[in-house]
Amino acid sequence: MDYIKFFHYYRLSTCQPFFVWNNLTTEENEDDDVFWDLDNLEDRNPNFIDLHANIFQKFNNAFLDFIKNKYQNLNICIVKDNVIDKSIKQTQEFIKNGHCDIILWPTFLFEDAIAKPDFYFIKNKEIGHFKVSTSSKIKDFLRSNWDFWITTYALREQTNDFNPIEQVSIFLIKDEQFAKAKTIDFEHLYNISKTKTTKQISAKEKTFDKTIVAKIAKQYGMTFEEFNTPNCVEKNSIYNSVIKNVIEKQACLKGKSDNGIPLIPIKKALIDIRLAKDIKELDLPNDLDNGSFEKNKFFKEIVLLKQPKLANFSGNFLTTSKILQALQEPEIITNWDNQSFWFKFLQQENKIIINKEKNLRDFLDKMNGDKKIVWFDFEAFSLPYPAIDYTSPYQQLVFQVSIITTLNGEIIEQDFDKTNLVFDPINYNWKNCFQIIDSIYSEDADWYIVFNKSYEESKLKEMLKIIEKTIKADFNPDGLEINNKIKAYQDKVNKIISKIIDLKDPFANAMVILSDLKAFYSIKKIEYFITKYNYQLKRLITPYKSLAVQNGLQAMKYGIDRYLNFIGDNEWIMRKKELQIYCQNDVIAMIMVWDFLNFILDNLGKLSNIQVIETKNFNLLAK
């Protein structure tokens, strides 16, 4: 039987109906740094299926242990069969015999639809699921709504109880301040965040000032004012939202309008899902593809197919809402073609505009001349649980750094292995943080250069935190020698950060604009522009497509596979070399971009595709 599952309801709620039963081939996004996405394993990256499935099973086992420990006096029944028909039957038998207090991984059937909540607390009349995340998002209401109603309808038929479910909850990963490596703990919550991206924050301290209360409020998916209102937490429960089929964003605040977000009623959804089977043609992108819960993952591909002129722009330049408006009102596109300077420019090929010449010259002048510059790049790995002591779930740990030093613009010859460090993830530990900081720091460096400094700066600060937490927890933090050592590394990190130049700035701040990039400015897109048009620069990289490791996600996967011992010692020797070559190439790419910026200024008036203009705001409205 072709069962209707939550996946179909999720697609119905976040996409146009075509996608309920259909997919499009998606282009690999070189700027996408999202590795772990376990929200919906039916929709996960096929390149990482085995790894994701392995990790997800680890969390299933951890959740089982957690429930057994927390509810030791209750009879826990586990539905073990993965065949849907058999799991439905086993669930029904568990309920019928009356011996179970808790059923884990039950399957409920209503008509041709199934729900698979992770737990059913029978006496409490409570169901819910656990999420491999420290945070919730508004889209998690969809899973709760589906599980609640399908389970309710199924149990009404089996038990003759009209209200068989009276509570809905969610378990999230607990983020402990001093968590030990590889430990997994859970938090049991009855509220979900009401925004698309809200960080889940737990109360780790007893000092409940307004800031901390505001953080806890986020955990419950509310503003500080809502959380501070009596009975507001209960009024904002998941159950109250699913029973009404609406998410009330201002349910507790007097004088506030109820900015409610409707949930598609399940019986109506089942009809729509069945009808969607007959839909074989794609519509223009519409509001269903950019709704309250999540943007359609195929949005870029739909635009490319339906209106290529609007495709592949950076969302900072051409927003999703503007694209949707332009598709509904084609005269808007005509207006942009006629009047928008940058929209017209970004349709061209191999064109370069200097928009802020003085800013660009000032930027390069800081780096040019008799300067000692340290160029560096990090690669990291992460797990959905703490990979080492005193870190957080999903925290990225730097396991690789590549460094190139230039003096007066010339690369200083250095030992390959000493300047392309890879720390074996299988025995990675807090002491590696000292080594990474030491490898970058140079007492007489004039500047440190990276591309996108927010990443490197955050990793440097996190390494300091790991050092400080480890010493606080495992050693005598009051010892003079230890305090001096911490201060020495704090000083090194502060000096590095104070001298960091972000090579992204000329592009991000619209000093120079490359037509083909469509307002993007990733280093790989800039590299592709340089390579495509064969710019003859002093330093050129090895094209990424010819490398064994081609992007940061592949590098991260190597790190994770090694941490989990999927890569053995002999294979690791080969993988380590591939990682070194890739990361060094990233650093050479930065030097190449620096050469390219100088090349642009040097060839003003010589190459017809390079021009200087009077400074314009970089947006659609500029004429």
C-alpha positions in Angstrom: 0.0 0.0 0.0 1.2 3.5 -0.9 0.9 5.2 2.5 0.6 8.9 3.1 3.3 10.0 5.5 4.3 13.1 7.4 6.8 13.8 4.6 3.8 14.5 2.2 2.1 16.7 4.7 5.3 18.6 5.3 5.7 19.2 1.5 2.0 20.2 1.2 2.6 22.9 3.9 5.9 24.2 2.5 5.7 23.8 -1.3 3.3 24.1 -4.2 1.4 20.8 -4.6 3.6 19.4 -7.4 6.3 18.7 -4.8 4.0 16.5 -2.6 4.9 13.5 -4.7 7.7 14.9 -7.0 11.2 16.2 -6.8 13.6 18.3 -9.0 17.2 17.6 -9.3 19.0 20.1 -7.2 22.3 21.7 -8.0 25.1 21.3 -5.4 25.5 24.5 -3.6 29.1 25.3 -3.0 28.2 27.9 -0.4 26.0 25.6 1.6 27.7 24.8 4.9 24.9 22.8 6.4 26.1 19.3 7.0 23.9 17.9 9.7 20.2 18.1 8.7 18.4 15.3 10.4 15.0 16.9 10.6 13.7 14.7 7.8 15.8 11.8 6.8 13.6 11.1 3.8 14.9 14.4 2.3 18.5 14.3 3.4 21.6 14.7 1.3 22.1 11.4 -0.6 25.9 11.8 -0.4 25.7 11.4 3.4 22.9 8.8 3.8 24.9 6.1 5.5 26.6 8.6 7.9 23.4 10.3 8.8 21.6 7.0 9.3 24.4 5.8 11.6 24.3 8.9 13.7 20.5 8.8 13.8 20.6 5.3 15.1 23.0 6.4 17.8 20.4 8.9 19.0 17.6 6.4 18.8 19.7 4.2 21.2 20.5 7.1 23.5 16.8 8.1 23.6 15.8 4.6 24.5 18.4 4.6 27.4 17.2 8.0 28.5 13.5 6.9 28.7 14.4 3.6 30.5 16.4 5.5 33.1 13.8 8.3 33.6 10.8 6.0 33.8 12.3 2.9 35.5 9.0 2.0 37.3 7.0 2.0 34.1 6.5 -0.8 31.6 8.1 0.3 28.3 7.1 -1.5 25.1 9.1 -1.0 22.0 7.8 -1.4 18.4 10.8 -3.0 16.7 9.4 -4.0 13.3 10.3 -1.6 10.5 7.7 -3.1 8.1 4.8 -0.6 8.3 2.0 -3.1 8.3 3.7 -5.2 11.1 4.5 -2.1 13.2 0.9 -0.9 12.9 -0.3 -4.3 14.1 2.3 -4.5 16.9 1.2 -1.0 18.1 -2.4 -2.0 18.2 -1.6 -5.2 20.1 0.4 -3.2 22.7 -2.6 -0.9 23.3 -5.1 -3.7 23.4 -3.3 -5.8 26.0 -3.1 -2.9 28.4 0.3 -3.9 29.8 2.2 -0.9 28.4 2.7 2.4 30.1 4.9 3.8 27.4 5.2 2.7 23.7 8.3 3.8 21.8 8.2 4.2 18.0 4.5 3.3 17.6 2.8 3.5 14.2 -0.8 4.7 13.9 -3.0 4.2 10.8 -5.9 6.4 9.8 -7.4 5.7 6.4 -4.3 5.5 4.1 -2.1 7.8 6.3 0.4 6.8 9.0 1.9 8.7 11.9 5.1 7.6 13.6 5.5 9.6 16.8 8.6 8.6 18.8 6.7 8.0 22.0 3.2 7.5 23.4 2.7 7.9 27.2 -0.6 6.0 27.5 -1.7 7.1 31.0 -0.8 10.7 30.3 -2.5 10.6 26.9 0.7 12.2 25.5 2.6 11.7 22.3 5.5 13.5 20.7 8.9 13.2 19.0 12.5 13.8 19.7 14.6 16.0 17.4 18.3 15.7 16.9 18.8 19.4 17.7 19.3 21.8 20.5 16.6 24.1 19.0 13.1 24.0 17.7 11.7 26.0 14.7 8.2 26.8 13.7 8.2 24.0 11.1 8.3 21.5 14.0 4.6 22.3 14.6 3.9 20.5 11.4 5.2 17.2 12.7 3.3 17.7 16.0 0.1 18.5 14.2 0.4 15.5 11.9 1.2 13.1 14.7 -1.5 14.4 17.0 -4.4 14.2 14.5 -3.5 10.9 12.8 -2.9 9.3 16.2 -6.1 10.8 17.6 -8.2 9.6 14.7 -6.6 6.1 14.9 -7.1 5.8 18.6 -10.7 7.0 18.4 -11.4 4.0 16.2 -9.5 1.6 18.4 -10.4 2.8 21.9 -13.7 4.6 21.6 -12.1 7.5 23.5 -13.0 10.8 21.7 -10.0 12.6 23.3 -7.3 9.9 23.4 -4.5 12.5 23.2 -4.4 15.4 25.6 -0.8 16.5 25.4 1.9 16.9 22.8 5.6 17.4 23.6 9.1 17.3 22.1 12.5 16.1 23.3 15.5 18.1 22.2 19.2 17.6 22.8 20.3 19.1 26.1 23.2 21.6 25.8 25.2 21.3 29.0 27.9 23.9 29.8 30.3 21.2 31.0 29.2 18.2 28.9 31.6 15.3 28.5 32.5 13.9 25.1 30.0 11.7 23.3 27.4 12.1 26.0 23.8 12.7 24.9 21.0 14.0 27.2 17.6 15.3 26.4 15.2 18.1 27.4 11.4 17.5 27.6 9.5 20.5 26.4 5.8 21.3 25.7 6.5 24.4 23.6 8.0 25.1 20.2 9.7 28.2 18.8 7.4 30.3 16.6 10.1 31.6 14.3 11.9 30.0 11.3 15.3 30.2 13.1 15.3 30.4 16.9 18.2 29.1 18.9 17.2 26.8 21.7 18.8 28.0 25.0 18.6 26.2 28.3 18.7 27.8 31.7 22.2 26.8 33.0 22.3 29.2 35.9 20.2 30.1 38.8 20.5 33.9 38.4 17.3 34.7 36.6 17.9 38.3 35.4 15.9 39.6 32.5 18.6 38.5 29.9 18.5 34.9 31.1 14.7 34.9 31.4 14.6 36.2 27.8 16.8 33.3 26.7 14.6 30.8 28.5 11.6 32.4 26.8 13.1 31.6 23.5 13.3 28.0 24.5 9.6 28.1 24.9 9.1 29.9 21.6 8.0 33.2 23.2 9.1 36.8 23.7 10.2 37.9 27.1 6.9 39.8 27.6 4.9 36.7 26.7 6.9 34.4 29.0 6.6 36.9 31.8 2.8 36.8 31.6 1.0 34.4 34.1 -0.1 31.1 32.6 1.4 32.1 29.2 3.6 29.0 28.9 0.5 26.8 29.2 -1.5 28.9 26.8 1.3 28.6 24.2 1.7 24.8 24.5 2.0 22.7 21.4 -1.3 21.0 22.3 -3.2 24.3 22.2 -1.9 25.1 18.8 -2.6 21.7 17.2 -6.1 21.4 18.8 -7.0 24.7 17.2 -5.1 24.2 13.9 -3.5 27.6 14.3 -0.3 28.9 15.8 -1.1 32.0 17.8 2.0 34.2 18.0 0.6 36.7 20.4 -1.8 34.5 22.4 -0.9 35.9 25.8 -0.4 39.6 25.3 -3.3 42.0 25.9 -3.8 44.6 23.1 -1.7 42.6 20.7 -3.3 41.4 17.5 -3.3 37.6 17.0 -0.9 37.1 14.2 -2.1 33.5 13.7 -0.5 31.0 11.3 -3.0 28.3 10.2 -2.1 24.7 10.1 -3.8 22.7 7.3 -6.5 20.5 8.9 -5.4 16.9 8.5 -8.6 15.6 6.8 -8.4 18.4 4.3 -4.7 17.7 3.8 -5.3 14.0 3.1 -7.7 15.0 0.3 -5.2 17.5 -1.1 -2.3 15.0 -0.9 -4.2 12.4 -2.8 -5.2 14.9 -5.5 -1.6 16.1 -5.8 -0.7 12.6 -7.2 -2.2 13.7 -10.5 -0.2 17.0 -10.7 2.6 16.5 -13.2 3.4 20.1 -14.2 5.3 22.7 -12.2 3.6 26.1 -11.6 5.4 29.4 -11.3 6.9 29.9 -7.8 4.2 31.3 -5.5 3.5 32.1 -1.9 3.2 28.4 -1.1 6.9 28.1 -1.9 7.8 30.7 0.6 5.3 30.3 3.4 5.5 30.7 7.2 7.2 27.4 7.9 10.1 27.1 5.4 11.1 28.1 2.0 10.8 25.5 -0.7 14.2 23.8 -1.1 13.6 23.7 -4.8 12.8 27.4 -5.1 16.0 28.2 -7.0 15.4 25.5 -9.5 11.8 26.5 -10.1 12.9 30.1 -10.9 15.6 28.9 -13.2 13.1 26.8 -15.1 10.2 29.3 -15.2 12.0 32.7 -15.4 15.8 32.4 -15.9 16.3 36.1 -15.9 15.5 36.1 -12.1 17.6 33.1 -11.3 20.8 32.7 -9.4 20.9 36.1 -7.7 22.0 36.5 -4.2 19.1 36.8 -1.8 20.6 40.0 -0.4 20.2 41.7 -3.8 17.0 40.1 -5.1 14.9 38.7 -2.3 12.5 35.9 -2.5 9.5 38.2 -1.9 10.7 40.5 -4.8 11.0 37.5 -7.1 7.5 36.4 -6.3 6.1 39.9 -6.8 7.9 40.2 -10.2 6.5 36.8 -11.3 3.0 38.0 -10.6 3.6 41.4 -12.1 5.9 41.0 -15.2 6.0 44.8 -15.8 8.3 44.9 -12.7 10.9 42.9 -14.7 10.6 45.2 -17.6 11.1 48.2 -15.3 14.2 46.6 -13.8 15.5 46.0 -17.4 15.0 49.6 -18.3 15.9 51.4 -15.1 17.9 49.3 -12.6 21.6 49.9 -13.3 22.8 46.9 -11.3 20.1 44.5 -12.6 21.2 45.2 -16.1 24.9 45.0 -15.2 24.5 41.6 -13.5 23.0 40.1 -16.7 26.3 40.6 -18.5 29.4 38.4 -18.7 33.0 39.2 -17.8 32.4 42.7 -16.7 34.0 44.4 -13.7 33.0 47.6 -12.1 34.9 49.5 -9.5 32.2 51.2 -7.5 34.3 52.7 -4.7 37.8 53.3 -6.1 39.2 55.2 -3.1 38.0 52.5 -0.6 39.5 49.8 -2.8 42.8 51.5 -3.0 42.9 52.2 0.7 42.1 48.6 1.4 44.9 47.3 -0.8 47.4 49.9 0.4 47.2 48.4 3.9 48.4 45.1 2.5 50.8 46.2 -0.2 54.4 47.2 0.4 56.9 45.8 2.9 54.4 43.9 5.0 54.7 40.5 6.7 51.3 38.9 6.2 50.0 35.6 7.6 47.3 34.0 5.5 45.3 31.2 7.0 42.2 29.0 6.6 40.4 26.6 8.9 38.6 23.3 8.3 36.4 21.9 11.0 34.2 18.9 11.9 31.2 18.6 14.1 28.9 16.0 15.5 25.3 16.3 16.9 26.8 15.6 20.3 29.9 17.0 22.1 32.9 15.6 20.2 35.3 16.4 23.0 34.8 17.4 26.6 33.1 20.8 27.4 31.9 21.5 23.9 28.3 21.7 22.6 26.3 19.6 20.2 27.1 20.6 16.6 30.0 22.8 17.7 32.6 22.9 14.9 36.1 21.9 16.0 39.0 23.1 14.0 41.1 20.0 13.0 43.0 21.6 10.1 44.8 24.8 9.5 46.8 25.9 6.4 49.1 28.9 6.6 51.1 30.8 4.0 53.3 33.8 5.0 54.2 36.5 2.5 56.8 39.3 2.8 56.5 42.2 0.5 54.0 40.3 -1.6 56.2 37.2 -2.0 55.5 33.8 -0.6 58.1 32.7 2.0 59.1 29.1 1.3 57.9 26.9 4.1 57.7 23.2 5.1 54.5 21.8 3.6 53.6 19.6 6.6 54.5 22.2 9.2 52.2 24.8 7.6 49.4 22.5 6.6 48.5 20.9 9.9 45.8 18.2 10.2 45.0 17.0 13.7 43.7 13.4 13.7 40.0 13.6 14.7 40.1 10.1 16.2 42.2 11.4 19.1 41.4 15.1 18.9 41.7 16.9 22.3 41.7 20.3 23.9 45.5 20.6 23.6 45.2 20.9 19.9 43.8 24.3 20.4 47.1 25.5 21.8 48.9 24.1 18.7 46.5 25.7 16.2 46.8 29.1 17.8 50.6 28.8 18.0 50.8 27.8 14.4 49.0 31.0 13.2 50.6 33.5 15.6 53.6 35.4 14.5 55.1 38.1 16.8 56.1 40.3 13.9 53.1 39.9 11.6 51.7 43.1 10.2 48.4 41.5 9.2 46.5 38.2 9.2 44.3 37.7 6.2 41.2 35.4 5.9 38.2 35.3 3.7 35.1 35.8 5.9 36.7 36.7 9.2 33.5 36.1 11.2 34.2 32.3 10.9 37.9 32.3 11.8 37.4 34.8 14.6 34.6 32.8 16.1 36.7 29.6 16.0 39.6 31.3 17.6 37.4 32.5 20.5 35.8 29.1 20.8 39.2 27.5 21.1 40.0 29.8 24.0 36.7 28.8 25.6 37.6 25.1 25.3 40.9 25.8 27.0 39.3 27.9 29.8 36.5 25.4 30.4 38.9 22.4 30.5 41.2 24.1 33.0 38.3 25.3 35.1 36.8 21.8 35.3 39.9 19.5 35.4 42.7 21.6 36.9 43.3 24.2 39.6 42.1 27.4 37.8 43.7 29.5 40.6 47.2 28.4 39.9 49.5 31.3 38.8 51.2 29.2 36.1 47.9 28.1 34.6 46.5 31.7 34.7 49.6 33.0 33.0 49.3 30.3 30.3 45.6 31.2 29.7 46.5 34.9 29.6 49.3 34.2 27.1 46.9 32.6 24.7 44.2 35.2 25.2 46.8 37.8 24.3 47.8 35.8 21.2 44.2 35.4 20.0 43.4 39.1 20.7 46.5 40.2 18.7 45.5 38.0 15.8 41.9 39.2 15.7 43.0 42.9 16.0 45.1 42.5 12.9 42.8 40.4 10.8 41.9 41.8 7.3 38.9 40.3 5.7 39.5 39.8 2.0 35.7 39.5 1.5 35.2 43.2 2.3 35.9 44.7 -1.2 33.2 42.4 -2.6 30.7 42.4 0.3 31.0 46.2 0.6 30.5 46.7 -3.1 33.9 48.3 -3.8 34.2 46.0 -6.8 31.4 44.0 -8.5 31.8 41.1 -10.9 28.9 40.7 -13.3 28.7 36.9 -13.4 28.5 36.5 -9.7 25.0 37.9 -9.5 25.8 39.8 -6.2 27.4 36.7 -4.6 30.9 37.0 -3.3 32.1 33.6 -2.1 35.8 32.9 -2.8 34.9 29.9 -4.9 32.6 32.0 -7.2 35.4 34.6 -7.5 37.9 31.8 -8.3 35.5 30.4 -10.9 35.2 33.9 -12.5 39.0 34.2 -12.7 39.4 30.7 -14.1 36.5 30.9 -16.6 37.9 34.1 -18.2 41.5 33.0 -18.0 42.9 36.0 -16.1 46.7 35.7 -16.1 47.6 36.4 -12.5 50.9 36.0 -10.6 49.5 33.2 -8.5 46.8 30.7 -9.6 45.2 27.9 -7.8 44.5 24.3 -8.8 40.9 24.3 -10.0 38.8 22.8 -7.1 37.0 20.4 -9.5 40.3 18.6 -10.1 41.0 18.0 -6.4 40.0 14.9 -4.4 38.5 17.3 -1.8 36.5 20.0 -3.5 34.7 21.8 -0.8 34.3 22.3 3.0 31.5 19.8 3.3 33.7 17.0 1.9 36.5 18.1 4.2 34.1 17.9 7.2 32.9 14.5 6.1 36.5 13.2 6.1 36.9 14.6 9.6 33.7 13.0 10.9 34.4 9.7 9.2 37.8 9.6 10.8 36.4 10.6 14.2 33.9 7.7 14.0 36.6 5.4 12.8 35.0 4.8 9.4 38.4 5.7 7.9 41.1 3.4 9.1 44.8 4.3 9.8 46.1 3.4 6.3 43.4 5.3 4.5 43.8 8.2 6.8 47.3 8.8 5.6 46.0 9.3 2.1 43.0 11.4 3.2 45.2 13.6 5.3 47.3 14.5 2.3 44.2 15.3 0.3 42.9 17.5 3.0 46.3 19.3 3.2 46.2 20.0 -0.6 42.6 21.3 -0.4 43.1 23.6 2.5 46.4 25.0 1.1 44.6 25.6 -2.1 42.0 27.7 -0.2 44.8 29.9 1.1 46.4 30.2 -2.3 43.0 31.2 -3.5 43.0 34.2 -1.1 46.4 35.3 -2.4 45.0 34.9 -6.0 42.1 37.1 -5.1 44.5 39.7 -3.7 46.5 39.5 -7.0 43.2 39.9 -8.9 42.2 43.0 -7.0 45.6 44.6 -7.7 45.3 43.4 -11.4 41.9 45.2 -11.7 43.4 48.5 -10.5 46.6 48.1 -12.6 44.5 47.5 -15.7 42.2 50.5 -15.4 42.0 52.1 -18.9 43.8 49.1 -20.4 41.0 46.5 -20.4 37.6 47.5 -21.8 35.7 45.2 -19.4 37.0 47.1 -16.3 35.4 50.4 -15.6 35.2 52.9 -12.7 31.8 54.5 -12.0 30.6 57.2 -9.7 29.7 55.4 -6.5 26.2 54.0 -6.5 24.2 52.2 -3.8 24.3 48.5 -4.6 20.6 47.6 -4.9 17.8 47.2 -7.3 16.7 50.8 -7.1 20.0 52.4 -8.2 19.7 53.9 -11.7 
